[in-house]
Amino acid sequence: MKAIDIRVKTQDELDKELALLKKEQFNLRFQRAMSQLERTARVKEVRRDIARIKTIIRENAK
């Protein structure tokens, strides 16, 4: 997910996307703990997407 794609979304869409990513992050951590994680790089991608969304939410709040 690119920052340009995130910037065009509304606040409600950003909140929904953030909630989905946090849920996915939880599921990925659970899979990693159970040694069932296939795409280990996805953990890093999700973490960075969450950071991007939080950054843009913060920028919009200012």
Predicted model as a PDB file, atoms N, CA, C, CB and O in Angstrom, pLDDT in the B-factor column:
MODEL        1                                                                  
ATOM      1  N   MET A   1       0.845  -1.166   0.000  1.00 78.00           N  
ATOM      2  CA  MET A   1       0.000   0.000   0.000  1.00 78.00           C  
ATOM      3  C   MET A   1       0.899   1.241   0.000  1.00 78.00           C  
ATOM      4  CB  MET A   1      -0.966  -0.008   1.222  1.00 78.00           C  
ATOM      5  O   MET A   1       1.846   1.347   0.780  1.00 78.00           O  
ATOM      6  N   LYS A   2       0.577   2.155  -0.884  1.00 87.00           N  
ATOM      7  CA  LYS A   2       1.376   3.363  -1.000  1.00 87.00           C  
ATOM      8  C   LYS A   2       0.696   4.516  -0.285  1.00 87.00           C  
ATOM      9  CB  LYS A   2       1.617   3.713  -2.469  1.00 87.00           C  
ATOM     10  O   LYS A   2      -0.522   4.518  -0.107  1.00 87.00           O  
ATOM     11  N   ALA A   3       1.488   5.490   0.121  1.00 88.00           N  
ATOM     12  CA  ALA A   3       0.961   6.641   0.843  1.00 88.00           C  
ATOM     13  C   ALA A   3      -0.007   7.443  -0.019  1.00 88.00           C  
ATOM     14  CB  ALA A   3       2.101   7.533   1.316  1.00 88.00           C  
ATOM     15  O   ALA A   3      -0.960   8.025   0.498  1.00 88.00           O  
ATOM     16  N   ILE A   4       0.225   7.479  -1.303  1.00 89.00           N  
ATOM     17  CA  ILE A   4      -0.665   8.207  -2.211  1.00 89.00           C  
ATOM     18  C   ILE A   4      -2.059   7.595  -2.181  1.00 89.00           C  
ATOM     19  CB  ILE A   4      -0.107   8.198  -3.653  1.00 89.00           C  
ATOM     20  O   ILE A   4      -3.058   8.314  -2.189  1.00 89.00           O  
ATOM     21  N   ASP A   5      -2.126   6.271  -2.146  1.00 90.00           N  
ATOM     22  CA  ASP A   5      -3.417   5.584  -2.085  1.00 90.00           C  
ATOM     23  C   ASP A   5      -4.139   5.865  -0.772  1.00 90.00           C  
ATOM     24  CB  ASP A   5      -3.225   4.079  -2.261  1.00 90.00           C  
ATOM     25  O   ASP A   5      -5.367   5.950  -0.736  1.00 90.00           O  
ATOM     26  N   ILE A   6      -3.389   6.004   0.278  1.00 91.00           N  
ATOM     27  CA  ILE A   6      -3.983   6.230   1.598  1.00 91.00           C  
ATOM     28  C   ILE A   6      -4.508   7.661   1.719  1.00 91.00           C  
ATOM     29  CB  ILE A   6      -2.951   5.946   2.708  1.00 91.00           C  
ATOM     30  O   ILE A   6      -5.557   7.889   2.322  1.00 91.00           O  
ATOM     31  N   ARG A   7      -3.793   8.605   1.157  1.00 91.00           N  
ATOM     32  CA  ARG A   7      -4.158  10.025   1.300  1.00 91.00           C  
ATOM     33  C   ARG A   7      -5.511  10.359   0.676  1.00 91.00           C  
ATOM     34  CB  ARG A   7      -3.090  10.896   0.669  1.00 91.00           C  
ATOM     35  O   ARG A   7      -6.168  11.302   1.118  1.00 91.00           O  
ATOM     36  N   VAL A   8      -5.943   9.615  -0.335  1.00 92.00           N  
ATOM     37  CA  VAL A   8      -7.212   9.932  -1.005  1.00 92.00           C  
ATOM     38  C   VAL A   8      -8.420   9.367  -0.255  1.00 92.00           C  
ATOM     39  CB  VAL A   8      -7.199   9.393  -2.431  1.00 92.00           C  
ATOM     40  O   VAL A   8      -9.558   9.670  -0.613  1.00 92.00           O  
ATOM     41  N   LYS A   9      -8.194   8.558   0.768  1.00 93.00           N  
ATOM     42  CA  LYS A   9      -9.288   7.949   1.519  1.00 93.00           C  
ATOM     43  C   LYS A   9      -9.809   8.903   2.594  1.00 93.00           C  
ATOM     44  CB  LYS A   9      -8.828   6.628   2.158  1.00 93.00           C  
ATOM     45  O   LYS A   9      -9.098   9.786   3.076  1.00 93.00           O  
ATOM     46  N   THR A  10     -11.067   8.692   2.947  1.00 92.00           N  
ATOM     47  CA  THR A  10     -11.674   9.502   4.003  1.00 92.00           C  
ATOM     48  C   THR A  10     -11.249   8.972   5.367  1.00 92.00           C  
ATOM     49  CB  THR A  10     -13.220   9.505   3.878  1.00 92.00           C  
ATOM     50  O   THR A  10     -10.640   7.907   5.473  1.00 92.00           O  
ATOM     51  N   GLN A  11     -11.576   9.725   6.400  1.00 93.00           N  
ATOM     52  CA  GLN A  11     -11.217   9.330   7.768  1.00 93.00           C  
ATOM     53  C   GLN A  11     -11.873   7.998   8.151  1.00 93.00           C  
ATOM     54  CB  GLN A  11     -11.632  10.430   8.768  1.00 93.00           C  
ATOM     55  O   GLN A  11     -11.237   7.153   8.781  1.00 93.00           O  
ATOM     56  N   ASP A  12     -13.128   7.812   7.776  1.00 95.00           N  
ATOM     57  CA  ASP A  12     -13.826   6.557   8.090  1.00 95.00           C  
ATOM     58  C   ASP A  12     -13.173   5.373   7.389  1.00 95.00           C  
ATOM     59  CB  ASP A  12     -15.304   6.650   7.690  1.00 95.00           C  
ATOM     60  O   ASP A  12     -13.020   4.303   7.977  1.00 95.00           O  
ATOM     61  N   GLU A  13     -12.793   5.567   6.145  1.00 95.00           N  
ATOM     62  CA  GLU A  13     -12.128   4.492   5.405  1.00 95.00           C  
ATOM     63  C   GLU A  13     -10.777   4.159   6.033  1.00 95.00           C  
ATOM     64  CB  GLU A  13     -11.943   4.887   3.929  1.00 95.00           C  
ATOM     65  O   GLU A  13     -10.393   2.992   6.107  1.00 95.00           O  
ATOM     66  N   LEU A  14     -10.066   5.177   6.481  1.00 96.00           N  
ATOM     67  CA  LEU A  14      -8.769   4.952   7.134  1.00 96.00           C  
ATOM     68  C   LEU A  14      -8.949   4.180   8.438  1.00 96.00           C  
ATOM     69  CB  LEU A  14      -8.058   6.295   7.407  1.00 96.00           C  
ATOM     70  O   LEU A  14      -8.163   3.282   8.742  1.00 96.00           O  
ATOM     71  N   ASP A  15      -9.975   4.523   9.204  1.00 96.00           N  
ATOM     72  CA  ASP A  15     -10.234   3.816  10.460  1.00 96.00           C  
ATOM     73  C   ASP A  15     -10.563   2.354  10.216  1.00 96.00           C  
ATOM     74  CB  ASP A  15     -11.374   4.483  11.221  1.00 96.00           C  
ATOM     75  O   ASP A  15     -10.092   1.476  10.938  1.00 96.00           O  
ATOM     76  N   LYS A  16     -11.376   2.093   9.192  1.00 97.00           N  
ATOM     77  CA  LYS A  16     -11.736   0.704   8.860  1.00 97.00           C  
ATOM     78  C   LYS A  16     -10.510  -0.076   8.400  1.00 97.00           C  
ATOM     79  CB  LYS A  16     -12.825   0.671   7.763  1.00 97.00           C  
ATOM     80  O   LYS A  16     -10.301  -1.217   8.812  1.00 97.00           O  
ATOM     81  N   GLU A  17      -9.701   0.546   7.545  1.00 96.00           N  
ATOM     82  CA  GLU A  17      -8.495  -0.104   7.042  1.00 96.00           C  
ATOM     83  C   GLU A  17      -7.522  -0.399   8.188  1.00 96.00           C  
ATOM     84  CB  GLU A  17      -7.815   0.777   5.976  1.00 96.00           C  
ATOM     85  O   GLU A  17      -6.896  -1.459   8.220  1.00 96.00           O  
ATOM     86  N   LEU A  18      -7.400   0.533   9.117  1.00 97.00           N  
ATOM     87  CA  LEU A  18      -6.521   0.340  10.265  1.00 97.00           C  
ATOM     88  C   LEU A  18      -6.997  -0.827  11.127  1.00 97.00           C  
ATOM     89  CB  LEU A  18      -6.447   1.622  11.103  1.00 97.00           C  
ATOM     90  O   LEU A  18      -6.190  -1.635  11.586  1.00 97.00           O  
ATOM     91  N   ALA A  19      -8.289  -0.910  11.340  1.00 97.00           N  
ATOM     92  CA  ALA A  19      -8.842  -2.013  12.129  1.00 97.00           C  
ATOM     93  C   ALA A  19      -8.593  -3.354  11.445  1.00 97.00           C  
ATOM     94  CB  ALA A  19     -10.346  -1.808  12.356  1.00 97.00           C  
ATOM     95  O   ALA A  19      -8.246  -4.333  12.105  1.00 97.00           O  
ATOM     96  N   LEU A  20      -8.766  -3.400  10.136  1.00 97.00           N  
ATOM     97  CA  LEU A  20      -8.523  -4.647   9.392  1.00 97.00           C  
ATOM     98  C   LEU A  20      -7.060  -5.060   9.467  1.00 97.00           C  
ATOM     99  CB  LEU A  20      -8.941  -4.488   7.926  1.00 97.00           C  
ATOM    100  O   LEU A  20      -6.749  -6.239   9.641  1.00 97.00           O  
ATOM    101  N   LEU A  21      -6.166  -4.089   9.336  1.00 97.00           N  
ATOM    102  CA  LEU A  21      -4.741  -4.402   9.395  1.00 97.00           C  
ATOM    103  C   LEU A  21      -4.317  -4.868  10.787  1.00 97.00           C  
ATOM    104  CB  LEU A  21      -3.924  -3.186   8.987  1.00 97.00           C  
ATOM    105  O   LEU A  21      -3.483  -5.765  10.916  1.00 97.00           O  
ATOM    106  N   LYS A  22      -4.883  -4.266  11.815  1.00 98.00           N  
ATOM    107  CA  LYS A  22      -4.546  -4.705  13.179  1.00 98.00           C  
ATOM    108  C   LYS A  22      -5.034  -6.129  13.423  1.00 98.00           C  
ATOM    109  CB  LYS A  22      -5.159  -3.747  14.226  1.00 98.00           C  
ATOM    110  O   LYS A  22      -4.359  -6.921  14.081  1.00 98.00           O  
ATOM    111  N   LYS A  23      -6.210  -6.446  12.889  1.00 98.00           N  
ATOM    112  CA  LYS A  23      -6.734  -7.808  13.027  1.00 98.00           C  
ATOM    113  C   LYS A  23      -5.845  -8.796  12.276  1.00 98.00           C  
ATOM    114  CB  LYS A  23      -8.189  -7.890  12.504  1.00 98.00           C  
ATOM    115  O   LYS A  23      -5.556  -9.888  12.764  1.00 98.00           O  
ATOM    116  N   GLU A  24      -5.415  -8.391  11.075  1.00 97.00           N  
ATOM    117  CA  GLU A  24      -4.522  -9.256  10.300  1.00 97.00           C  
ATOM    118  C   GLU A  24      -3.186  -9.428  11.017  1.00 97.00           C  
ATOM    119  CB  GLU A  24      -4.298  -8.677   8.890  1.00 97.00           C  
ATOM    120  O   GLU A  24      -2.619 -10.521  11.025  1.00 97.00           O  
ATOM    121  N   GLN A  25      -2.684  -8.353  11.616  1.00 97.00           N  
ATOM    122  CA  GLN A  25      -1.426  -8.439  12.349  1.00 97.00           C  
ATOM    123  C   GLN A  25      -1.539  -9.425  13.517  1.00 97.00           C  
ATOM    124  CB  GLN A  25      -1.013  -7.051  12.861  1.00 97.00           C  
ATOM    125  O   GLN A  25      -0.625 -10.211  13.767  1.00 97.00           O  
ATOM    126  N   PHE A  26      -2.651  -9.372  14.216  1.00 97.00           N  
ATOM    127  CA  PHE A  26      -2.869 -10.305  15.315  1.00 97.00           C  
ATOM    128  C   PHE A  26      -2.871 -11.742  14.807  1.00 97.00           C  
ATOM    129  CB  PHE A  26      -4.188  -9.992  16.032  1.00 97.00           C  
ATOM    130  O   PHE A  26      -2.238 -12.619  15.396  1.00 97.00           O  
ATOM    131  N   ASN A  27      -3.587 -11.977  13.708  1.00 96.00           N  
ATOM    132  CA  ASN A  27      -3.653 -13.325  13.149  1.00 96.00           C  
ATOM    133  C   ASN A  27      -2.287 -13.806  12.677  1.00 96.00           C  
ATOM    134  CB  ASN A  27      -4.642 -13.366  11.996  1.00 96.00           C  
ATOM    135  O   ASN A  27      -1.950 -14.979  12.844  1.00 96.00           O  
ATOM    136  N   LEU A  28      -1.499 -12.911  12.090  1.00 96.00           N  
ATOM    137  CA  LEU A  28      -0.157 -13.289  11.638  1.00 96.00           C  
ATOM    138  C   LEU A  28       0.750 -13.634  12.811  1.00 96.00           C  
ATOM    139  CB  LEU A  28       0.464 -12.160  10.816  1.00 96.00           C  
ATOM    140  O   LEU A  28       1.524 -14.588  12.745  1.00 96.00           O  
ATOM    141  N   ARG A  29       0.651 -12.852  13.890  1.00 95.00           N  
ATOM    142  CA  ARG A  29       1.463 -13.166  15.078  1.00 95.00           C  
ATOM    143  C   ARG A  29       1.064 -14.508  15.663  1.00 95.00           C  
ATOM    144  CB  ARG A  29       1.318 -12.066  16.144  1.00 95.00           C  
ATOM    145  O   ARG A  29       1.912 -15.276  16.116  1.00 95.00           O  
ATOM    146  N   PHE A  30      -0.223 -14.784  15.651  1.00 94.00           N  
ATOM    147  CA  PHE A  30      -0.712 -16.063  16.172  1.00 94.00           C  
ATOM    148  C   PHE A  30      -0.199 -17.211  15.306  1.00 94.00           C  
ATOM    149  CB  PHE A  30      -2.261 -16.077  16.227  1.00 94.00           C  
ATOM    150  O   PHE A  30       0.239 -18.236  15.829  1.00 94.00           O  
ATOM    151  N   GLN A  31      -0.251 -17.045  13.982  1.00 95.00           N  
ATOM    152  CA  GLN A  31       0.246 -18.082  13.081  1.00 95.00           C  
ATOM    153  C   GLN A  31       1.744 -18.299  13.259  1.00 95.00           C  
ATOM    154  CB  GLN A  31      -0.060 -17.717  11.630  1.00 95.00           C  
ATOM    155  O   GLN A  31       2.223 -19.432  13.206  1.00 95.00           O  
ATOM    156  N   ARG A  32       2.490 -17.202  13.473  1.00 95.00           N  
ATOM    157  CA  ARG A  32       3.938 -17.335  13.660  1.00 95.00           C  
ATOM    158  C   ARG A  32       4.238 -18.109  14.943  1.00 95.00           C  
ATOM    159  CB  ARG A  32       4.612 -15.943  13.704  1.00 95.00           C  
ATOM    160  O   ARG A  32       5.162 -18.921  14.978  1.00 95.00           O  
ATOM    161  N   ALA A  33       3.465 -17.861  15.983  1.00 94.00           N  
ATOM    162  CA  ALA A  33       3.676 -18.555  17.251  1.00 94.00           C  
ATOM    163  C   ALA A  33       3.384 -20.050  17.115  1.00 94.00           C  
ATOM    164  CB  ALA A  33       2.795 -17.943  18.345  1.00 94.00           C  
ATOM    165  O   ALA A  33       3.997 -20.878  17.789  1.00 94.00           O  
ATOM    166  N   MET A  34       2.439 -20.377  16.235  1.00 94.00           N  
ATOM    167  CA  MET A  34       2.073 -21.779  16.028  1.00 94.00           C  
ATOM    168  C   MET A  34       2.896 -22.431  14.913  1.00 94.00           C  
ATOM    169  CB  MET A  34       0.588 -21.886  15.704  1.00 94.00           C  
ATOM    170  O   MET A  34       2.650 -23.582  14.550  1.00 94.00           O  
ATOM    171  N   SER A  35       3.862 -21.702  14.376  1.00 92.00           N  
ATOM    172  CA  SER A  35       4.719 -22.170  13.272  1.00 92.00           C  
ATOM    173  C   SER A  35       3.912 -22.548  12.033  1.00 92.00           C  
ATOM    174  CB  SER A  35       5.547 -23.371  13.725  1.00 92.00           C  
ATOM    175  O   SER A  35       4.225 -23.531  11.362  1.00 92.00           O  
ATOM    176  N   GLN A  36       2.879 -21.772  11.732  1.00 93.00           N  
ATOM    177  CA  GLN A  36       2.060 -22.023  10.557  1.00 93.00           C  
ATOM    178  C   GLN A  36       2.137 -20.882   9.549  1.00 93.00           C  
ATOM    179  CB  GLN A  36       0.623 -22.249  10.968  1.00 93.00           C  
ATOM    180  O   GLN A  36       1.404 -20.880   8.560  1.00 93.00           O  
ATOM    181  N   LEU A  37       2.994 -19.937   9.785  1.00 91.00           N  
ATOM    182  CA  LEU A  37       3.092 -18.763   8.924  1.00 91.00           C  
ATOM    183  C   LEU A  37       3.858 -19.116   7.656  1.00 91.00           C  
ATOM    184  CB  LEU A  37       3.779 -17.594   9.665  1.00 91.00           C  
ATOM    185  O   LEU A  37       4.988 -19.600   7.721  1.00 91.00           O  
ATOM    186  N   GLU A  38       3.238 -18.872   6.500  1.00 92.00           N  
ATOM    187  CA  GLU A  38       3.878 -19.195   5.229  1.00 92.00           C  
ATOM    188  C   GLU A  38       4.656 -18.005   4.664  1.00 92.00           C  
ATOM    189  CB  GLU A  38       2.832 -19.657   4.223  1.00 92.00           C  
ATOM    190  O   GLU A  38       5.802 -18.155   4.241  1.00 92.00           O  
ATOM    191  N   ARG A  39       4.029 -16.819   4.657  1.00 93.00           N  
ATOM    192  CA  ARG A  39       4.679 -15.621   4.125  1.00 93.00           C  
ATOM    193  C   ARG A  39       5.162 -14.762   5.287  1.00 93.00           C  
ATOM    194  CB  ARG A  39       3.708 -14.816   3.207  1.00 93.00           C  
ATOM    195  O   ARG A  39       4.421 -13.917   5.788  1.00 93.00           O  
ATOM    196  N   THR A  40       6.386 -14.973   5.708  1.00 93.00           N  
ATOM    197  CA  THR A  40       6.909 -14.254   6.862  1.00 93.00           C  
ATOM    198  C   THR A  40       7.078 -12.763   6.583  1.00 93.00           C  
ATOM    199  CB  THR A  40       8.235 -14.851   7.284  1.00 93.00           C  
ATOM    200  O   THR A  40       7.032 -11.955   7.511  1.00 93.00           O  
ATOM    201  N   ALA A  41       7.270 -12.393   5.338  1.00 95.00           N  
ATOM    202  CA  ALA A  41       7.449 -10.991   4.986  1.00 95.00           C  
ATOM    203  C   ALA A  41       6.159 -10.201   5.152  1.00 95.00           C  
ATOM    204  CB  ALA A  41       7.950 -10.870   3.558  1.00 95.00           C  
ATOM    205  O   ALA A  41       6.193  -8.974   5.255  1.00 95.00           O  
ATOM    206  N   ARG A  42       5.033 -10.884   5.179  1.00 96.00           N  
ATOM    207  CA  ARG A  42       3.746 -10.194   5.315  1.00 96.00           C  
ATOM    208  C   ARG A  42       3.645  -9.481   6.665  1.00 96.00           C  
ATOM    209  CB  ARG A  42       2.584 -11.192   5.155  1.00 96.00           C  
ATOM    210  O   ARG A  42       2.975  -8.454   6.766  1.00 96.00           O  
ATOM    211  N   VAL A  43       4.296 -10.008   7.695  1.00 96.00           N  
ATOM    212  CA  VAL A  43       4.288  -9.377   9.019  1.00 96.00           C  
ATOM    213  C   VAL A  43       4.882  -7.969   8.925  1.00 96.00           C  
ATOM    214  CB  VAL A  43       5.082 -10.237  10.046  1.00 96.00           C  
ATOM    215  O   VAL A  43       4.332  -7.012   9.470  1.00 96.00           O  
ATOM    216  N   LYS A  44       5.994  -7.863   8.235  1.00 96.00           N  
ATOM    217  CA  LYS A  44       6.661  -6.572   8.063  1.00 96.00           C  
ATOM    218  C   LYS A  44       5.816  -5.621   7.223  1.00 96.00           C  
ATOM    219  CB  LYS A  44       8.034  -6.764   7.414  1.00 96.00           C  
ATOM    220  O   LYS A  44       5.725  -4.433   7.532  1.00 96.00           O  
ATOM    221  N   GLU A  45       5.197  -6.139   6.161  1.00 96.00           N  
ATOM    222  CA  GLU A  45       4.352  -5.308   5.295  1.00 96.00           C  
ATOM    223  C   GLU A  45       3.177  -4.725   6.072  1.00 96.00           C  
ATOM    224  CB  GLU A  45       3.837  -6.127   4.102  1.00 96.00           C  
ATOM    225  O   GLU A  45       2.874  -3.538   5.949  1.00 96.00           O  
ATOM    226  N   VAL A  46       2.522  -5.552   6.864  1.00 97.00           N  
ATOM    227  CA  VAL A  46       1.354  -5.105   7.626  1.00 97.00           C  
ATOM    228  C   VAL A  46       1.770  -4.066   8.656  1.00 97.00           C  
ATOM    229  CB  VAL A  46       0.660  -6.299   8.316  1.00 97.00           C  
ATOM    230  O   VAL A  46       1.088  -3.057   8.835  1.00 97.00           O  
ATOM    231  N   ARG A  47       2.885  -4.311   9.333  1.00 97.00           N  
ATOM    232  CA  ARG A  47       3.361  -3.361  10.335  1.00 97.00           C  
ATOM    233  C   ARG A  47       3.640  -1.990   9.712  1.00 97.00           C  
ATOM    234  CB  ARG A  47       4.625  -3.899  11.013  1.00 97.00           C  
ATOM    235  O   ARG A  47       3.310  -0.959  10.297  1.00 97.00           O  
ATOM    236  N   ARG A  48       4.237  -1.988   8.546  1.00 97.00           N  
ATOM    237  CA  ARG A  48       4.548  -0.720   7.880  1.00 97.00           C  
ATOM    238  C   ARG A  48       3.294  -0.040   7.345  1.00 97.00           C  
ATOM    239  CB  ARG A  48       5.533  -0.951   6.741  1.00 97.00           C  
ATOM    240  O   ARG A  48       3.201   1.187   7.361  1.00 97.00           O  
ATOM    241  N   ASP A  49       2.324  -0.831   6.869  1.00 96.00           N  
ATOM    242  CA  ASP A  49       1.053  -0.248   6.414  1.00 96.00           C  
ATOM    243  C   ASP A  49       0.314   0.422   7.571  1.00 96.00           C  
ATOM    244  CB  ASP A  49       0.160  -1.331   5.775  1.00 96.00           C  
ATOM    245  O   ASP A  49      -0.277   1.490   7.410  1.00 96.00           O  
ATOM    246  N   ILE A  50       0.356  -0.215   8.729  1.00 97.00           N  
ATOM    247  CA  ILE A  50      -0.273   0.375   9.922  1.00 97.00           C  
ATOM    248  C   ILE A  50       0.402   1.707  10.252  1.00 97.00           C  
ATOM    249  CB  ILE A  50      -0.183  -0.602  11.143  1.00 97.00           C  
ATOM    250  O   ILE A  50      -0.269   2.693  10.559  1.00 97.00           O  
ATOM    251  N   ALA A  51       1.719   1.726  10.187  1.00 96.00           N  
ATOM    252  CA  ALA A  51       2.462   2.959  10.480  1.00 96.00           C  
ATOM    253  C   ALA A  51       2.121   4.055   9.471  1.00 96.00           C  
ATOM    254  CB  ALA A  51       3.980   2.687  10.474  1.00 96.00           C  
ATOM    255  O   ALA A  51       1.974   5.218   9.846  1.00 96.00           O  
ATOM    256  N   ARG A  52       1.996   3.690   8.195  1.00 96.00           N  
ATOM    257  CA  ARG A  52       1.646   4.682   7.174  1.00 96.00           C  
ATOM    258  C   ARG A  52       0.272   5.284   7.445  1.00 96.00           C  
ATOM    259  CB  ARG A  52       1.675   4.048   5.775  1.00 96.00           C  
ATOM    260  O   ARG A  52       0.091   6.499   7.374  1.00 96.00           O  
ATOM    261  N   ILE A  53      -0.687   4.427   7.754  1.00 96.00           N  
ATOM    262  CA  ILE A  53      -2.045   4.914   8.003  1.00 96.00           C  
ATOM    263  C   ILE A  53      -2.074   5.815   9.231  1.00 96.00           C  
ATOM    264  CB  ILE A  53      -3.019   3.736   8.185  1.00 96.00           C  
ATOM    265  O   ILE A  53      -2.704   6.872   9.209  1.00 96.00           O  
ATOM    266  N   LYS A  54      -1.397   5.404  10.304  1.00 96.00           N  
ATOM    267  CA  LYS A  54      -1.361   6.224  11.508  1.00 96.00           C  
ATOM    268  C   LYS A  54      -0.704   7.574  11.243  1.00 96.00           C  
ATOM    269  CB  LYS A  54      -0.623   5.493  12.620  1.00 96.00           C  
ATOM    270  O   LYS A  54      -1.144   8.594  11.772  1.00 96.00           O  
ATOM    271  N   THR A  55       0.340   7.583  10.432  1.00 94.00           N  
ATOM    272  CA  THR A  55       1.024   8.828  10.101  1.00 94.00           C  
ATOM    273  C   THR A  55       0.090   9.771   9.353  1.00 94.00           C  
ATOM    274  CB  THR A  55       2.277   8.546   9.264  1.00 94.00           C  
ATOM    275  O   THR A  55       0.034  10.962   9.659  1.00 94.00           O  
ATOM    276  N   ILE A  56      -0.636   9.253   8.385  1.00 94.00           N  
ATOM    277  CA  ILE A  56      -1.531  10.097   7.590  1.00 94.00           C  
ATOM    278  C   ILE A  56      -2.725  10.560   8.415  1.00 94.00           C  
ATOM    279  CB  ILE A  56      -2.014   9.344   6.347  1.00 94.00           C  
ATOM    280  O   ILE A  56      -3.196  11.684   8.244  1.00 94.00           O  
ATOM    281  N   ILE A  57      -3.216   9.709   9.303  1.00 94.00           N  
ATOM    282  CA  ILE A  57      -4.297  10.134  10.205  1.00 94.00           C  
ATOM    283  C   ILE A  57      -3.812  11.300  11.067  1.00 94.00           C  
ATOM    284  CB  ILE A  57      -4.773   8.947  11.107  1.00 94.00           C  
ATOM    285  O   ILE A  57      -4.539  12.271  11.275  1.00 94.00           O  
ATOM    286  N   ARG A  58      -2.601  11.200  11.555  1.00 95.00           N  
ATOM    287  CA  ARG A  58      -2.013  12.256  12.390  1.00 95.00           C  
ATOM    288  C   ARG A  58      -1.828  13.546  11.595  1.00 95.00           C  
ATOM    289  CB  ARG A  58      -0.663  11.796  12.965  1.00 95.00           C  
ATOM    290  O   ARG A  58      -2.087  14.637  12.103  1.00 95.00           O  
ATOM    291  N   GLU A  59      -1.376  13.415  10.340  1.00 93.00           N  
ATOM    292  CA  GLU A  59      -1.198  14.598   9.499  1.00 93.00           C  
ATOM    293  C   GLU A  59      -2.534  15.285   9.246  1.00 93.00           C  
ATOM    294  CB  GLU A  59      -0.537  14.218   8.166  1.00 93.00           C  
ATOM    295  O   GLU A  59      -2.614  16.513   9.258  1.00 93.00           O  
ATOM    296  N   ASN A  60      -3.577  14.504   9.019  1.00 91.00           N  
ATOM    297  CA  ASN A  60      -4.903  15.069   8.762  1.00 91.00           C  
ATOM    298  C   ASN A  60      -5.476  15.747  10.007  1.00 91.00           C  
ATOM    299  CB  ASN A  60      -5.859  13.977   8.278  1.00 91.00           C  
ATOM    300  O   ASN A  60      -6.263  16.686   9.896  1.00 91.00           O  
ATOM    301  N   ALA A  61      -5.085  15.275  11.181  1.00 90.00           N  
ATOM    302  CA  ALA A  61      -5.600  15.838  12.428  1.00 90.00           C  
ATOM    303  C   ALA A  61      -5.022  17.230  12.705  1.00 90.00           C  
ATOM    304  CB  ALA A  61      -5.285  14.902  13.595  1.00 90.00           C  
ATOM    305  O   ALA A  61      -5.642  18.038  13.396  1.00 90.00           O  
ATOM    306  N   LYS A  62      -3.856  17.497  12.174  1.00 85.00           N  
ATOM    307  CA  LYS A  62      -3.196  18.791  12.436  1.00 85.00           C  
ATOM    308  C   LYS A  62      -3.842  19.921  11.726  1.00 85.00           C  
ATOM    309  CB  LYS A  62      -1.764  18.740  12.047  1.00 85.00           C  
ATOM    310  O   LYS A  62      -3.399  21.062  11.850  1.00 85.00           O  
TER     311      LYS A  62                                                      
ENDMDL                                                                          
END                                                                             
